[in-house]
């Protein structure tokens, strides 16, 4: 099969229908043309942001798009959530440049999913192999220090490992739904102490006079979307960094995502005071951003964890991924789950040193996984 590879610096050059056809019938919202092009269109990524798109596209002999990988040239580590500051420091100590590098990822999104996109009717192995070879050729030609496929699927990381990459592992904390009939059904599976603590935290929110309103993207008003962005941005203003998603992105992409966007607002006397911003597909809910105008006891737990679990139960979703990191999620029903990324380093000396470093890291992370599982909040017979 003849396959032709090109690159593009903007998904504006790619038909949305052709791109989305690579994702299958139940795509993750982060990989859709709507989401990724929205980031480009509204200034969330780009050369000035240190996230320069360099997407690879594979076409068959007839010109049909049969494969792609969302790829970005990076000049800093912000927004990747697979931390490699120590690697950059090592390069600097040896007088070498770690940037630019390339990442195959969804910006600012630590959600595992496909990184080598293949049309369902195309030969998967051939297209994936062509994508990887073309990406590494691009890296050599451009002088990138490496290519990093972040939060990739296990079948893809195995392929990338065979092509000369090595793997890193980290832990997230996910909630799985074995078929709970109700919120109370979920609570019954927990140990008594954890059950009481969760009820106490939820009651504390109600005692502060706060009510929760759930809004999907296709029913959100401009006022809802503006409020969500303002609350999201306010958190960065108070703490650190800068809000990467713009107000224009919220207004444009939110309605286009439809039910794929879920906003959990906490309101006091009808006025939004906090929001948890989530995305979803047919199986999973993904917690992405949190914002608040002021501090309220236990409100973060309510909006970012308990409302999401309750939503999954009520809508028949099988998994809730509330975001990266956070051992404090375990008492609230979430269990550790390994996530993987694959890394290719151009310099052979650095590649071998980092490969050995990553093997030691894997051993430590998987040891931590076993220890964390002993802290499960579930009764033995009630564990998912």
Buried (B, 14 or more C-beta within 10 A) or exposed (E): EEBEBEBBBEBEEBEBEBBBBBBEEEBBBBBBBBBBBBBBBBBBBBEEBBBBBBBBBBBBEEEEBBBBBBBBBBBEBBBBBBEBEEBBEBBEEEEEEBBBBBBBBBBBBBBBBBBBBBBEEBBBEBBBBBBBEBBBEBBEEEEBBBBBBBBBBEEBBBBBBEBEBBBBBBBBBBBBBEEBEEBEEBBEBBBEEBBEBBEEBBEBBEEEEBEBEBBBBEEBEEEBBBBBBBBBBBBBEEEEEEBBBBBBBBBBBBBBBBBBBBBBBBBBEEEBBBBBBBBBBEEBBBBBBBBBBEEBEBBBBBBBBBBBBBBBBEEEBBBBBBBBEBEEBBBBBBBBBBBBBBBBBBBEEBBEBBBEBBEEBBEEBEEEBEEBEEEBBBBEEBBB
